[in-house]
Amino acid sequence: MISIRRAEDRGRTRFGWLDSWHTFAFARGFPTGDGPDIRGFRGLRVINDDIVATASGFDTHPHDNMEIISYVVDGELLHKDSMGTAEIIGEGEFQLTSAGSGITHSEHNPSQDKPVRLIQIWIHPAERNTTPRYELLGEGFGRKSPGKLRLAASPDGAGGSMTLGADARIWVGTIGAGQTDTVEIDAGRHAFVQVVRGEVTAAGERLSEGDGAAIDDVGKIEIVAESDAEVLVFDLA
């Protein structure tokens, strides 16, 4: 079974320095249409596609008991938090904040002349009130192996991926037109595909930039790039 949320059916928050599209309900941005539940899919709670204007961003604010992942698509993102982290995340790179018992953080666009586009992801944790922690997956990770989906996050940090405090895995990759790659999904688990750029066919359905698809009862997800594309694939309990 597959349920699709088309890009144009996402919720939206737009003001001043921020233009944000919400695959699932977030703040006052509520999706429409017949796609997956607006409250999330399995443990996946938020996929926000944010464009942040120059020299602007999210000022210091609190989080707890959520796995928060930011993937930078274009530009740079300056992350600071109450754990003492101060780091710039570049294109194709991820940062993970496991908020646990509670943190504060800020995320800003440090550039004076270029917006930053990021995908922000929230996943419900397996345990509550754990010790907060931070990880960076740098060196342009998501762009380093064209034509191949790479494991960016997993519960056990497999293959050098970030260690999620949740029963979930995140795959990312850039795939050239005509190329194909596959993610194996174990029996009884579920998948979500989010198209960051371009067009793909996933589980037999054509998906364009901004589209998301919740998929049940499949043993694998085959991604076929109809154009040069960039995708995120989530493996969920």
N, C-alpha and C positions, 0 to 999 in steps of 0.2 A: 504493500500500500504506500502511495506517495501523496503528500499534501503540499501544495506549492503556495508560497507567498510571493507574488510578483512585486517587483521593485516599486511600482506605482501605488501598490496597496499598503505599503509600509506607513507607519505613523511618522510625523515630522515635527521637529522643534526648530524654529528659525527665528533668530533675533541677533542684531548687531554682529557680534564676533563669531557666532556659531550657526552652522547649518547641519542638522543631524537627522538622519533617517533611521527609524526604529523597526527592526524586524518583529520585535515583540513590544508590548505596551511598555512605555517608559515616560515618566512624568505625565505631560498632557498629550503625548503623541500616541494615538491608538490606531493600530492597523485596521484595515477593512477587508472585505472579500471573504473567500471561503478557504483560506489557508489554514495552517496549524493554529492551535490555541494561542490567543494573544498574550497569555501569561507565560509562555515558554514552551519548550519541548523537552520532556524528560528532565534531566538536571540542568539543561541550558536555559538560562533566564533572560539574558540580554545579548543582542547583537546590534550595536549602534554603529552606523557609518557616519563619522564626524568629519566635517571640514572646519578647521579653526583658523580664524583670520590671523594676520601677522601681529606679533607682539601682544597676544591675547591668550586666554585659556581658562581652565578650571582652577579657581582659587582653592586654598586649603579647605578640605572638608573631610568628614569622618566616614569610615566604613567598618563593618565587622561581619564575620561569618559569611564571607563570600570569596571565591577565587576570581580575581579580576585580571584580565589579560588585555594588553593593548598591542595591536599589530600596526606598525607604521607603513602606510602605503606610499605616500609622497611627503617629502619634507622631513622635518625633525621635530621631536617631542622632548621637552625637558621635564623630567619626573623628579619630584622631591617628596620625601616622606618623613614621618616621625621616627623611623628606624635609622635615620641619618643618611639615607640614600640621596644622592644628587647626581643624575645621570642623563645624558642626551641619548635618545633612542633614534636611530637612523632608519632609512628606507629598507624594508624587508626584515626588520628586526622586531623582536617581541620583548615585552617585559611582563612578568607575573608578580602580582601582589597578592599573597595569601593573607587576607585581612585578619583571620582568626579572631582573637579576643578583642581586637580593635586597633586601628591605626588612623592617622590622618595623612592625606597626601594632596599634592597639587600636580596638574599637568598643563604645561604652557607651550605655546609655539614661540621659540626664541628668535625666530627670523624676523627681520624688519621688512622683508620684501617678498616672502613666499608663504602662502597658506600651508598648513599641514593637514593631510588626510590620514585618519586612523580608524581602524576597526576596534571598537571596545567590546569585550566579551565578559559576561558574568556567568559563572557556573556555581551552583549550590555545592557546598563542601560535604564530604562524607562525615566529618566530625565537627562539632562546634567548639568554639573557644580554645582553639589550638594556639600555639605561639606564632605570632605574625612573622612573615619572612618575605624576601624579595629575590627575584632571579631575572637575569637578562640573557637573552639569546641573541647575540650580536653578530657582527661581521656580515650583515646582509643576508642572514640565514635563509629567509624565504625565497631568495633570488639566486642562490648559489648553485643549484642543480637543475637547470632548465630541463623540462620534459619529465620531471620526477616529483612526486609528492613525498615530502619529508615529514617525519614525526617531530612536531614542535613541542608537545607536552603530553605527559602520561603519568599515571599514578606512581610508577616506579623509576621515573627518569631514564627510561630505556634509551640506549643509543645516544646519550648526551642530551636528551630532551629536557625541558623544564619539568620539575616534579609538581604535579597538581595534587592538591589535597581533595581530590574528587575522583570518582570512578568514571573517568572520561579520557579520551585521547583527541588531540587536535593535529591534523595533517595540513600542510600548506605546500603550494607549488605553483610555478609558472609552467604552462604547457603550450607549446607552439601549435599553430593550426595543423590539424591532421594527426597530432600525437594523441596517445592514449596511455592512461595509467589507472591502476586499480588499488583500492583499499579493501582488505579483507575485514569483514565484520562477523564476529562470532555469533553462533546461534543464540537467539533470545535477546540480542542487543539491537540497537537502533542507530540510525545515522541522520545527520543533517548536513546538507551541502549549501554553502554560501558562495555565490559568485562575486568576486571582488572586481574583476575586469573581464571583458570579452564575452564570448558565448561558448557554452559547452552543452553536450548531452550527458545527462547523469541518470542512471536507472531508466534509460529510454526516454527521458523527457528533455526537451530543449529549454535551457535556462540562459538568461542574459544577465548582464551586470546588474547587481542589486537584488536579483532573485534568490530566494532561499527555498529549500525543499526538505521536508521532514519525511523520512523513509523508514518503514517498518518491514520486517519479515524479508530481509535480503541477506544473502551470504557474502556479498561483496558489492562494492560501489565502483563501477567502471566510469571513468571520466574521459570523454572524448572531446577534444578541443575543436570547435567549429571555426574559431578564429584564435589568434594569440590570446591566452586567457590566464587568469590567476584565480585560484580557488582555495577555500578552506573546507575541510571535511572533518566532521565531529563524529566520533564513535562513542555512544552513550549507553549507559545501563538502562 
